């Protein structure tokens, strides 16, 4: 998919609703979520990924996760090379999340409103989604479903 294709996907109501559902578990549901670091801190310069290592005591790890979809720096760099994202703006973050959904082969399920399948496929990408094996806290499926529906998503 091209960058133009990613942007076009943002106009699909199920895609947009799924993005909102992902953000629920990532703790970035509000508009400030685009500027949130893992652990709750914030950044202001979206000219590039902040690439700030944050120590997460609960899991005894460092993470560079940032933005609405808590994308780690290395993943962002790979996406930036592939799609030519000029910055870490909200628009580019949204497009990048669509690319990650596509990379998990979940876009058809999202389009069809098969939320359970989309969540299952994307739980390896976002540790907060139900079914993730990452060992972190996961969101309850019913809460994800409610966020999806509230954002205008339609179930199959």
C-alpha positions, 0 to 999 in steps of 0.5 A: 500500500502507498502512503496515499492508500494509507491516508484514504483508509482513514476515511473508512469509518471502521478503520477510524473506529478501530484506531480509536479502540486501539488508543483506549488500551494505549492510554492515548484516547484524548487529543493529547495522546498524540504527544504522550510517551510511554509511562504518561510523560509528554513531548511537544516536538512532532517534527520527528519521533521523540526517541526517548527511552523511558524505564518502565519499572513494572516490567523492568524494561526501557521503551521508546513507545510514543504517540497515539499508538505508542509506536517504538522508535525502531518500528517508526524508523522502518515505517518512515523509510517505507512510506516517507513520513516527513514527521511524527504529526498526528496525521502521520501517526494515524497513517502509520497505525493503518500500515501496522494494521495492514502489516498484521493482515487485519485490514480486511477484518476491520473493513468487514467489521469483524472486530474479534478477528482484527483484535486477535490479529493486531494483539501481537502489535499492540500489547494492550489489546485483548489476547496479547501475549506480551505480558503487559496489562490488556484491555477488556474486549468489551471495553475495546468493543464499546470504544469501537462502537462509540467511534462509529464502527459497525460490527459484521 
